Amino acid sequence: MRLETKLFLYGVLFFVPVGLIYAWWSGGEPVGMIGIPLVGGLVGMIGAYFALLSRRIDPRPEDDELGEIEQGAGDQGVYSPWSWWPLVIGVAAAIVFAGMAVGFWLSYIGLALGVIALVGWVFEFSRGQHAH
């Protein structure tokens, strides 16, 4: 997690000064003057979380500078290659965003479809031939 921590904390060192420079060059334009340093603050919160998380977990193979590729071999998590639920969630997200352009009534339909798809994806291995 050291790489991710450094990446996000270096983002603070980038966004905050750039926000101040932007505020000076733009003559105090309010959206960028506030928004860019806020991005720096958000990136800093993520970096701080990764710094705390890296203390609690063991070092990963990616954290070792002399690490070999085969150290990361093995299971990386559970992936269901025949699942259709991610596609349904993507369609639901597209309907929600289309509803923001067309009318909010369409967003409600997409939200309902998204909830159904999310429940289906979470409980996919709790029924049928893949039940545990």
C-alpha positions as CSV (number, residue, x, y, z in Angstrom):
1,M,0.0,0.0,0.0
2,R,3.0,2.3,0.1
3,L,2.8,3.1,-3.6
4,E,-0.8,4.1,-3.4
5,T,-0.2,6.1,-0.2
6,K,2.6,8.1,-1.9
7,L,0.6,8.6,-5.1
8,F,-2.3,10.1,-3.3
9,L,-0.3,12.2,-0.8
10,Y,1.8,13.6,-3.7
11,G,-1.5,14.6,-5.2
12,V,-2.0,17.0,-2.3
13,L,1.4,18.6,-3.1
14,F,0.1,19.1,-6.6
15,F,-3.5,20.2,-6.3
16,V,-3.2,22.7,-3.4
17,P,-0.5,24.8,-5.0
18,V,-2.1,24.6,-8.4
19,G,-5.4,25.7,-6.9
20,L,-3.6,28.7,-5.3
21,I,-1.9,29.6,-8.6
22,Y,-5.2,29.2,-10.4
23,A,-6.9,31.6,-8.0
24,W,-4.2,34.2,-8.5
25,W,-4.1,33.9,-12.3
26,S,-7.9,33.8,-12.7
27,G,-8.5,36.9,-10.5
28,G,-10.5,34.9,-7.9
29,E,-12.8,32.8,-10.1
30,P,-14.8,31.1,-7.3
31,V,-15.4,27.6,-8.7
32,G,-11.8,26.7,-9.5
33,M,-10.4,28.7,-6.6
34,I,-12.3,26.5,-4.2
35,G,-12.7,23.3,-6.2
36,I,-9.0,22.6,-7.0
37,P,-7.8,22.8,-3.4
38,L,-10.8,20.7,-2.3
39,V,-9.7,18.0,-4.7
40,G,-6.3,18.2,-2.9
41,G,-8.1,17.7,0.4
42,L,-10.0,14.8,-0.9
43,V,-6.9,13.2,-2.3
44,G,-5.2,13.8,1.0
45,M,-8.0,12.0,2.9
46,I,-7.6,9.0,0.6
47,G,-3.9,9.0,1.1
48,A,-4.2,9.2,4.8
49,Y,-6.6,6.3,4.8
50,F,-4.1,4.2,2.7
51,A,-1.4,5.2,5.2
52,L,-3.4,3.9,8.1
53,L,-4.4,0.8,6.1
54,S,-0.8,0.0,5.2
55,R,0.1,-0.2,8.9
56,R,-2.6,-2.8,9.6
57,I,-2.0,-5.2,6.7
58,D,1.1,-7.2,5.8
59,P,3.2,-6.0,2.9
60,R,2.1,-7.1,-0.4
61,P,4.3,-8.4,-3.2
62,E,3.9,-5.1,-5.0
63,D,5.4,-3.3,-2.0
64,D,8.7,-5.2,-2.3
65,E,11.1,-3.4,-4.6
66,L,13.0,-6.6,-5.3
67,G,9.8,-8.7,-5.6
68,E,9.3,-11.2,-8.4
69,I,6.2,-11.6,-10.5
70,E,5.6,-15.1,-9.2
71,Q,5.2,-13.8,-5.6
72,G,1.8,-12.4,-6.6
73,A,0.6,-15.7,-8.0
74,G,-2.5,-17.4,-6.7
75,D,-6.1,-16.5,-6.0
76,Q,-6.8,-12.8,-6.4
77,G,-10.4,-13.0,-5.3
78,V,-13.7,-14.3,-6.4
79,Y,-14.7,-13.6,-10.0
80,S,-17.8,-15.1,-11.6
81,P,-17.0,-15.2,-15.3
82,W,-20.6,-16.2,-16.4
83,S,-22.4,-13.5,-14.5
84,W,-24.8,-11.2,-16.3
85,W,-25.4,-8.9,-13.3
86,P,-22.6,-6.5,-14.0
87,L,-24.1,-5.9,-17.5
88,V,-27.5,-5.2,-15.9
89,I,-25.9,-2.8,-13.4
90,G,-24.2,-1.0,-16.3
91,V,-27.5,-0.7,-18.1
92,A,-29.2,0.6,-15.0
93,A,-26.5,3.3,-14.6
94,A,-27.0,4.3,-18.2
95,I,-30.7,4.6,-17.6
96,V,-30.1,6.7,-14.5
97,F,-27.8,9.1,-16.4
98,A,-30.1,9.2,-19.4
99,G,-32.9,10.1,-16.9
100,M,-30.9,13.2,-15.8
101,A,-31.0,14.4,-19.4
102,V,-34.5,13.3,-20.4
103,G,-36.5,13.4,-17.2
104,F,-36.1,12.3,-13.6
105,W,-38.9,9.7,-13.9
106,L,-36.5,7.6,-16.0
107,S,-33.9,7.9,-13.2
108,Y,-36.3,6.2,-10.8
109,I,-36.7,3.3,-13.1
110,G,-32.9,3.0,-13.5
111,L,-32.5,3.2,-9.8
112,A,-35.0,0.4,-9.2
113,L,-33.3,-1.7,-11.8
114,G,-29.9,-1.0,-10.2
115,V,-31.1,-2.1,-6.8
116,I,-32.5,-5.4,-8.2
117,A,-29.3,-6.0,-10.2
118,L,-27.1,-5.3,-7.2
119,V,-29.1,-7.7,-5.0
120,G,-28.9,-10.3,-7.7
121,W,-25.1,-9.9,-8.0
122,V,-24.5,-10.1,-4.3
123,F,-26.6,-13.2,-3.8
124,E,-25.6,-14.9,-7.0
125,F,-23.7,-17.6,-5.2
126,S,-26.4,-18.2,-2.6
127,R,-28.7,-20.1,-4.9
128,G,-28.7,-22.5,-7.8
129,Q,-25.8,-24.7,-8.8
130,H,-23.3,-22.3,-7.3
131,A,-24.9,-22.3,-3.8
132,H,-22.5,-22.7,-0.9
